Amino acid sequence: MSTESSSSPRSFRLSPGTAEMLDRRAAALGQSRNALAERLLAEGLRREEHPMVWFRSNADGVRTAAVVGRRMYIWQVIDALRQLDGDVAKVADDFQLTEPQVRAAVDYYAEFGDEIDADAERSLEFARRERERREKAASLTS
């Protein structure tokens, strides 16, 4: 999930327990409190608007929108829909999703399409690099 390049300063009061959890988690992730708070707030607001979407780190560590209850990214659902001519029922059946999950991915894509397209490109490029790395390693041991 991308965040805006410029920021707008805000002041929030946090309970001591919440502040402690934020500090602890930021330290564990090696991030600043502000960066972590920004990510959590952005993801939380998106989840409020799109409750069937959640965020998880993909193979290269980038937070990416996914379908709740499935290990499937939104970009993968959109890619499947494109390949299957927009057949929601077929995508749901083929990937063991419900039709509401597929529609939720479409709704999220309608709002954040550029970001989802970038997620797809980044993930496919990562997979290509990993394939090349494995092929190179295999050639050294053959």
Buried (B, 14 or more C-beta within 10 A) or exposed (E): BEEEEEEEEEEEEEEEEEBEEBEEBBEEEEBEBEEBBBBEEBBEEBBEEBEBBBBEEBEEEBBBBBBEEBEBBBBBBBBBBEEBEEBBEBBBEEBEBEEEBBBBBBBBBEEBEEBBEBBBEBBEEBEEEEEEEEEEEEEEEE
